[in-house]
Amino acid sequence: MEQVHKPNMTQKFKNYVIECKRVLRVTKKPSNDEFKAIVKVSGLGILVIGAIGFLIQLIHTLLIQ
């Protein structure tokens, strides 16, 4: 029967640091145009979700009263 090796806390931390370094190597700073597009899409998403929540609250209020 083969024994499975469980990594200890030190090894888990080392693996985490290695993965963080790998992710940071691949990422890049967005250009101004990319940043503006991200801000617009995020803002639009927030507004849409807020509008949906408002409509649900409004319908709930109108149906209860």
Stockholm file with secondary structure:
# STOCKHOLM 1.0

chainA/1-65         MEQVHKPNMTQKFKNYVIECKRVLRVTKKPSNDEFKAIVKVSGLGILVIGAIGFLIQLIHTLLIQ
#=GR chainA/1-65 SS CCCCCCCCHHHHHHHHHHHHHHHHHHCCCCCHHHHHHHHHHHHHHHHHHHHHHHHHHHHHHHHHC
#=GC SS_cons        CCCCCCCCHHHHHHHHHHHHHHHHHHCCCCCHHHHHHHHHHHHHHHHHHHHHHHHHHHHHHHHHC
//
